Amino acid sequence: MSKITINVDSDELKILEKRAKKNLLSVREQIEDIIRRSCVSGKGPKYSRLKPDERLISIFSREKRGNWRKKKKKN
C-alpha cells in the first residue's frame, strides 16, 4: 500500500466527515471508497456495463441509462 498526502480545505473536510458519518465510515475509509469507486467506474470503455470489484456495490448501484426528461404538459 502506498501513502499519498492530500490537502483538504476545511469546508471540504466537513462535507467528507458528514458523508463518512452517513456511510458509517471514517474519513480515511470514505476517501479510499471514493477513489476506489472512481477507479472502477473509470476503467474500460464507457459504453460497457459497470463491473465493480465488490458484489455489494453491484447490488446497491444503479446504472444511468439514457436521458430521462420530464414530459411537458400540453395546455
ChimeraX commands (.cxc) that place a marker at each C-alpha (Angstrom):
marker #1 position 0.00,0.00,0.00 radius 0.5
marker #1 position 1.33,3.41,-0.94 radius 0.5
marker #1 position 0.80,6.56,1.04 radius 0.5
marker #1 position -0.45,9.74,-0.59 radius 0.5
marker #1 position -0.79,13.09,1.12 radius 0.5
marker #1 position -3.52,15.50,0.05 radius 0.5
marker #1 position -4.52,18.90,1.32 radius 0.5
marker #1 position -8.23,19.29,2.01 radius 0.5
marker #1 position -9.92,22.59,2.74 radius 0.5
marker #1 position -11.91,22.83,5.98 radius 0.5
marker #1 position -15.19,23.12,4.04 radius 0.5
marker #1 position -14.35,20.01,2.03 radius 0.5
marker #1 position -13.39,18.17,5.20 radius 0.5
marker #1 position -16.77,18.97,6.75 radius 0.5
marker #1 position -18.50,17.54,3.68 radius 0.5
marker #1 position -16.32,14.41,3.81 radius 0.5
marker #1 position -16.99,13.97,7.53 radius 0.5
marker #1 position -20.74,14.29,7.01 radius 0.5
marker #1 position -20.65,11.82,4.12 radius 0.5
marker #1 position -18.47,9.38,6.11 radius 0.5
marker #1 position -20.81,9.55,9.09 radius 0.5
marker #1 position -23.77,8.85,6.80 radius 0.5
marker #1 position -21.97,5.79,5.36 radius 0.5
marker #1 position -20.72,4.63,8.80 radius 0.5
marker #1 position -17.08,5.04,7.75 radius 0.5
marker #1 position -14.11,7.01,8.98 radius 0.5
marker #1 position -12.95,9.94,6.85 radius 0.5
marker #1 position -9.96,7.92,5.67 radius 0.5
marker #1 position -12.19,4.98,4.67 radius 0.5
marker #1 position -14.58,7.36,2.90 radius 0.5
marker #1 position -11.75,8.86,0.84 radius 0.5
marker #1 position -10.49,5.37,-0.04 radius 0.5
marker #1 position -14.03,4.38,-1.07 radius 0.5
marker #1 position -14.40,7.45,-3.29 radius 0.5
marker #1 position -11.08,6.78,-5.01 radius 0.5
marker #1 position -11.82,3.06,-5.43 radius 0.5
marker #1 position -15.25,3.73,-6.94 radius 0.5
marker #1 position -13.74,6.32,-9.25 radius 0.5
marker #1 position -11.15,3.82,-10.48 radius 0.5
marker #1 position -13.78,1.12,-11.03 radius 0.5
marker #1 position -16.09,3.40,-12.98 radius 0.5
marker #1 position -13.25,4.93,-14.99 radius 0.5
marker #1 position -11.64,1.79,-16.36 radius 0.5
marker #1 position -12.68,0.19,-19.62 radius 0.5
marker #1 position -14.88,1.53,-22.39 radius 0.5
marker #1 position -17.55,3.98,-21.33 radius 0.5
marker #1 position -20.32,2.04,-23.02 radius 0.5
marker #1 position -19.70,-1.20,-21.11 radius 0.5
marker #1 position -21.76,-2.25,-18.12 radius 0.5
marker #1 position -20.48,-1.44,-14.64 radius 0.5
marker #1 position -18.45,-4.39,-13.34 radius 0.5
marker #1 position -17.49,-3.43,-9.78 radius 0.5
marker #1 position -14.87,-5.31,-7.83 radius 0.5
marker #1 position -17.20,-5.95,-4.93 radius 0.5
marker #1 position -20.53,-7.72,-5.08 radius 0.5
marker #1 position -22.27,-5.30,-2.68 radius 0.5
marker #1 position -21.55,-2.38,-4.98 radius 0.5
marker #1 position -23.24,-4.19,-7.87 radius 0.5
marker #1 position -26.27,-4.94,-5.69 radius 0.5
marker #1 position -26.81,-1.39,-4.45 radius 0.5
marker #1 position -25.62,0.57,-7.50 radius 0.5
marker #1 position -27.72,1.65,-10.44 radius 0.5
marker #1 position -26.57,2.41,-13.93 radius 0.5
marker #1 position -27.60,5.59,-15.64 radius 0.5
marker #1 position -29.44,4.61,-18.80 radius 0.5
marker #1 position -30.30,7.37,-21.23 radius 0.5
marker #1 position -31.75,10.79,-20.64 radius 0.5
marker #1 position -34.90,10.79,-18.59 radius 0.5
marker #1 position -36.70,14.05,-19.11 radius 0.5
marker #1 position -39.99,15.17,-17.71 radius 0.5
marker #1 position -42.76,15.28,-20.25 radius 0.5
marker #1 position -44.19,18.72,-20.76 radius 0.5
marker #1 position -47.91,19.09,-20.14 radius 0.5
marker #1 position -49.93,20.35,-23.04 radius 0.5
marker #1 position -52.30,23.16,-22.16 radius 0.5
marker link #1:1,2 radius 0.2
marker link #1:2,3 radius 0.2
marker link #1:3,4 radius 0.2
marker link #1:4,5 radius 0.2
marker link #1:5,6 radius 0.2
marker link #1:6,7 radius 0.2
marker link #1:7,8 radius 0.2
marker link #1:8,9 radius 0.2
marker link #1:9,10 radius 0.2
marker link #1:10,11 radius 0.2
marker link #1:11,12 radius 0.2
marker link #1:12,13 radius 0.2
marker link #1:13,14 radius 0.2
marker link #1:14,15 radius 0.2
marker link #1:15,16 radius 0.2
marker link #1:16,17 radius 0.2
marker link #1:17,18 radius 0.2
marker link #1:18,19 radius 0.2
marker link #1:19,20 radius 0.2
marker link #1:20,21 radius 0.2
marker link #1:21,22 radius 0.2
marker link #1:22,23 radius 0.2
marker link #1:23,24 radius 0.2
marker link #1:24,25 radius 0.2
marker link #1:25,26 radius 0.2
marker link #1:26,27 radius 0.2
marker link #1:27,28 radius 0.2
marker link #1:28,29 radius 0.2
marker link #1:29,30 radius 0.2
marker link #1:30,31 radius 0.2
marker link #1:31,32 radius 0.2
marker link #1:32,33 radius 0.2
marker link #1:33,34 radius 0.2
marker link #1:34,35 radius 0.2
marker link #1:35,36 radius 0.2
marker link #1:36,37 radius 0.2
marker link #1:37,38 radius 0.2
marker link #1:38,39 radius 0.2
marker link #1:39,40 radius 0.2
marker link #1:40,41 radius 0.2
marker link #1:41,42 radius 0.2
marker link #1:42,43 radius 0.2
marker link #1:43,44 radius 0.2
marker link #1:44,45 radius 0.2
marker link #1:45,46 radius 0.2
marker link #1:46,47 radius 0.2
marker link #1:47,48 radius 0.2
marker link #1:48,49 radius 0.2
marker link #1:49,50 radius 0.2
marker link #1:50,51 radius 0.2
marker link #1:51,52 radius 0.2
marker link #1:52,53 radius 0.2
marker link #1:53,54 radius 0.2
marker link #1:54,55 radius 0.2
marker link #1:55,56 radius 0.2
marker link #1:56,57 radius 0.2
marker link #1:57,58 radius 0.2
marker link #1:58,59 radius 0.2
marker link #1:59,60 radius 0.2
marker link #1:60,61 radius 0.2
marker link #1:61,62 radius 0.2
marker link #1:62,63 radius 0.2
marker link #1:63,64 radius 0.2
marker link #1:64,65 radius 0.2
marker link #1:65,66 radius 0.2
marker link #1:66,67 radius 0.2
marker link #1:67,68 radius 0.2
marker link #1:68,69 radius 0.2
marker link #1:69,70 radius 0.2
marker link #1:70,71 radius 0.2
marker link #1:71,72 radius 0.2
marker link #1:72,73 radius 0.2
marker link #1:73,74 radius 0.2
marker link #1:74,75 radius 0.2
view
